[in-house]
Amino acid sequence: MSVIAIVNIEISDIEKYIESGYVSHAGSTVTKYGGTYLVRAGNTVVIEGDPKPARVILIEFDSMENFNKWYDSDEYAPWKKVRHRLAKNDMFVVEALSKDDRDLIASGSDA
């Protein structure tokens, strides 16, 4: 089952963040482990509640196993350290709906 990593990053120093190479290099580590960026810091509009979105990232992986392989990989480790040093981070992973489940919901047959 595919999963989506949801990340909200509040960068403390954008110049250092860019200069670190994170923006230009971390993405290739995601791709290596089968991840696909769905959202990478686009415009965010709060509709309800009181969330504090900063730089919102959504990354889809085909399994939790591949997400964990990426997150714990040697390739991503130095970039994770950069992100932790230069930003406040909230990250969690959710299971995505299967195509069958999406179709059931769309048809109104979901019980």
C-alpha positions in Angstrom: 0.0 0.0 0.0 1.4 3.4 -0.9 2.1 6.0 1.8 2.4 9.8 1.7 4.9 11.6 3.8 3.5 14.9 5.0 6.1 17.5 6.1 5.8 21.1 7.3 9.1 22.8 7.4 9.7 26.2 9.0 13.2 27.3 7.7 15.1 29.5 10.1 17.6 30.8 7.5 16.6 30.3 3.9 19.9 31.5 2.5 21.9 29.0 4.5 19.3 26.3 3.6 19.7 27.0 -0.1 23.5 27.3 0.2 23.7 24.0 2.1 22.6 22.1 -1.1 19.5 20.6 0.5 17.1 22.0 -2.1 19.2 20.8 -5.0 20.3 17.4 -3.7 17.7 15.9 -1.3 15.2 15.4 -4.0 17.3 12.9 -5.9 17.5 10.7 -2.8 13.7 10.6 -2.7 13.6 9.5 -6.4 16.3 6.8 -5.7 13.9 5.1 -3.3 10.9 5.3 -5.5 9.4 8.5 -4.0 7.5 11.1 -6.0 7.0 14.7 -4.9 3.3 15.6 -5.0 3.7 19.0 -3.4 6.9 20.9 -2.8 6.3 24.2 -1.1 3.5 25.6 -3.2 1.2 28.3 -2.1 -0.9 27.3 0.9 -4.3 28.7 1.9 -5.8 27.9 5.3 -9.5 27.1 5.0 -10.4 26.0 8.5 -8.8 25.6 11.9 -5.5 27.2 13.0 -2.6 25.3 11.3 0.6 27.1 10.8 1.8 25.9 7.3 5.2 27.1 6.3 6.9 25.0 3.6 4.6 22.0 3.0 5.9 18.9 1.3 4.0 15.8 0.2 6.0 12.8 -1.0 4.4 9.5 -2.1 6.2 6.2 -1.7 4.8 2.8 -3.0 5.2 1.3 0.5 6.1 2.2 4.1 9.1 -0.1 3.6 10.5 2.2 0.8 9.8 5.3 2.8 11.8 3.9 5.7 14.6 2.8 3.4 14.8 6.4 2.1 14.5 8.1 5.5 17.1 5.9 7.1 19.4 5.8 4.0 23.1 6.8 4.0 22.3 9.0 0.9 19.7 11.1 2.8 21.4 11.1 6.2 23.5 14.3 5.6 20.6 16.2 4.1 18.4 15.2 7.1 21.0 16.7 9.4 20.9 19.9 7.4 17.1 20.0 7.6 17.2 19.4 11.3 19.8 22.1 11.8 18.2 24.8 9.7 14.5 24.2 10.2 11.7 23.3 12.6 10.2 20.1 11.1 6.9 18.3 11.5 6.7 15.0 9.6 4.3 12.1 9.6 3.3 9.4 7.1 -0.2 8.3 6.2 -1.5 5.3 4.2 -2.9 6.3 0.9 -6.2 4.9 -0.4 -6.1 2.2 -2.9 -7.7 2.8 -6.3 -10.6 0.5 -5.4 -11.2 2.5 -2.2 -11.1 5.8 -4.1 -13.6 4.4 -6.7 -15.9 3.2 -3.9 -15.9 6.6 -2.2 -16.4 8.4 -5.6 -19.4 6.2 -6.4 -21.0 6.8 -3.0 -20.9 3.0 -2.2 -18.5 3.4 0.7 -20.3 2.1 3.7 
